[in-house]
Amino acid sequence: MNHPTTHRSGAVLLTMTAASLFAMFFGAGNLVFPPMLGAQAGEGFTPALIGFMLSAVALPILAVLAIAVTGEDIRDMTSRGGRVFGVLFPVLVYLSIGASYALPRTAAVSYSAAVPPLTDVDNWPAKFAFAAVFFALTYVLAFDPDGIIDTIGKFLTPILVALMAVLVTLTLTTMERQSAPAAADYAEQPFVAGFLEGYLTMDSLAALALGIVVATTLTHSGIKPGKPLVRSVAVAGVAAGLMLALVYLGLAAIGQRLPDGQKYTDGATMLSDAARETMGFGGTVVFALIVVLACLTTSVGLLGATSAFFARLVPSISYRTWALVFSVVSLLISTLGLDKVIEVAAPIIGFLYPPGMALILLTLLEPLLRIRLHLAFVFALTVALAWSALMTLSSLGWGTDVIESLIGWAPGHAEQLGWMLPTLAAALVGGAIDLMRGTPERPARRETAEPAEVGT
């Protein structure tokens, strides 16, 4: 198989990678959170936005960097938690952000933003037809795993960014900023509220999955694993993070300019109204295109990443077969309705997030400490998993009274952050033992699969 990126200059390759990474992160959920923050934060806009940037921009970029530090995909990271964790955790991550939730969600959200507003048609046959076209296009665009960066970075991202720039520019130049006090949680702790808003985007989990696309593309383009790959991923990640930060800033500013912005209950309606206010019916078309493109770039990235992972996990089934299977499954699930999909998948994603964050931070911390960690990973991930499981069971109403008496004391519990202090304590205990007894050298890096083995 020929790889068009192989002979491309390093600067062009990293630019394309950064643009693609930005577009894969920037789905419909990322589109609607910042406007609500802008409206609700009011006078606390700056600290709220800083908190949001830390959890919605910095953490996902760190997750991609962690993939490059440890190897080429999430299994290189999760193997530090033991054999069972090393396989089970990434499988659950890919299924939860892939065919069982995030992929069907991209089609469902795209349909809601495009078809009913523009055609006044809203029924099951229309949903099925739209989803069929959407996932057929996703499959075609993700057909060559080594061409995903090209497809998204060269074609889809520029269109998405241009449409976003039109919407943000027109809104900021034609509407005046509305002065309003902070509302809801932003009134007392705007920074914490903004951080939690970004935390709930769950982009760090997506980053663990999307890292395989970035790392594989760069290695297939001639960048060697190890320090060269880490440097390249870091440069592309920082560039993608800056793009995300600029877009989030513009969208949050829109939230501060809509009259009575705090009356809105969702960011999608805010942006739709802003587009219609500034461009008339053309604004409805522009907003629909923004949502569809944002969802399409995310779906292509997720389909490629999920299929590549399972092709490595089960080599007897090819990448393209996995991609076809996940496209069909996502099509069928998307027609069940977004509410049903979220009802089933949300607890699973919530359960995976604490151990995922712990894994990312420990992976990046280890080289800085210049010591080999073993029990620090095992202890911290065990506590994060157990604490997260209890939090999930409590949120579902299963043994809530008993569970709350066990974990309700932890700082940040009300904000779903109670797992952090116990996990940190476990990591410190494990790290102290590692330091005292010494640990074996890091296992050899798994060999990178040849492009033909993954893509055919």
Residue, then its C-alpha position, 0 to 999 in steps of 0.5 A: m500500500n502506498h502512503p501519500t503522507t510518506h514524502r510530505s514535509g514534516a511541517v505540512l504533515l504536522t499541520m495536517t495532523a493538528a487540523s485533523l486532531f482538532a476536527m476529530f475532537f470537535g464534535a457536536g457536544n463540544l459545539v454546544f457547551p461553550p455558549m452555555l458557559g458564556a451565558q451562565a458565567g456572566e461576570g465570572f466569564t474569565p475564570a470559568l473559561i480558564g477552568f473549561m480550557l484546562s479540562a476540555v483542551a489540556l487534558p485531552i491533548l495530554a491523553v494523546l501525548a500519553i499514547a505517544v509516550t507509551g507506544e502506539d495505542i491505548r493497550d501500551m498504556t493499560s498494560r501497566g494496570g495488569r493483563v485483565f485491565g490491559v485488555l478489558f479497559p480499552v475494549l470498554v473505552y472503544l465500545s463506549i465511545g464507538a458503536s454503542y454511543a458516540l458514533p450513533r450520537t453523531a448521526a442522531v445529532s446531525y439529523s436533529a440539526a439538519v433535517p427537521p429545521l430545513t425540511d419540517v420532516d421528522n419521522w423514523p424513515a427519515k432518521f433511517a435514511f439520513a443515518a444510512v447516508f451518514f454512515a455510508l459516507t463515514y465508512v468511505l472516508a475512513f476506508d483507508p486508515d492511513g488516509i484519515i488524516d489527509t481526508i479530515g485535515k485537507f478537506l473537512t476541517p477547512i470547511l468546518v473552520a470557515l463556517m465557524a469563523v463566519l458564525v462567530t465573526l458575524t455574531l461578535t460584530t453585530m451583537e453587543r455584549q450583555s452584562a449579567p451576573a453569574a448564574a447557577d454554579y458559576a455564581e460561587q465558584p466560576f473556575v470550578a464550574g467551568f472545569l466541571e463543564g469541560y470535564l463532563t465533555m469526556d474528551s479525555l476518553a475520546a483522546l485515548a482512542l483517537g491517539i491510535v490514528v495520530a500515532t499510526t499516521l505519523t509512524h507510517s509517515g516515517i517518524k520513528p517511535g520514541k522521542p521523535l514520535v513524542r515530539s511530533v505528537a506534542v507539536a500537533g497536539v499543542a497546535a490542535g489545542l490552540m485551535l480548540a481554545l480559539v473556537y471555544l473562546g468565540l463560542a463562549a463569547i456568542g453566549q454572552r451576546l444573545p439577549d436573555g442568554q441565561k434563559y436558554t437550556d441548551g447551547a444548540t438552540m443558542l447557536s441556532d438562534a444566533a445564526r438565524e439572527t445574523m443571517g436569516f434562513g441562511g443562518t439555519v443552513v450554516f448552522a446545520l452544516i457546522v453540526v453535520l461537519a463537526c459530527l462527520t469529522t468526529s465519526v470518521g476519526l472514531l470509526g477509524a480508531t475503533s476499527a484499527f484497535f479491534a483489527r489489532l486485537v483480533p488480526s483475523i478480521s480486517y480493519r475494513t470488515w470491522a469498519l463495516v460492522f461498526s458502521v452498520v451497528s451504529l446505524l441501527i443504534s442511532t435509529l433508537g433515538l438519542d435519549k435511549v442511547i445516552e440512557v444506556a451508555a452514559p453510566i458506562i462512560g462515567f465509570l471509565y473516566p476516573p481510571g482513564m484520567a488516572l492512567i493519563l496522568l501517571t503515564l505522563l508523570e513517570p518520565l518526569l520522576r525518572i523512576r519506574l512505576h509499577l505498584a503506583f499504577v496498580f494501586a491507583l487504577t484499582v482504587a479509581l476503578a473501585w471508587s468509580a464503580l461505587m459512584t456509578l452504582s449510587s447514581l443509578g440508585w443501587g444501594t445509594d444509602v450504603i454507598e454514600s456513607l462509604i464515599g460521601w466524605a471525599p472532597g469533590h464528591a458532589e461534583q463527581l470528583g471524589w475519586m481524586l484524593p483516594t486515587l492520589a493517596a493510592a498512587l503515593v503509597g504504590g510509588a513509595i514502595d516502587l521507590m524503596r524496592g526498585t522495579p524491573e525495566r519497562p517491557a519492550r515496545r510492541e512492534t508497529a504493525e505494517p500498514a498492509e496488515v491493518g488496512t486490508 
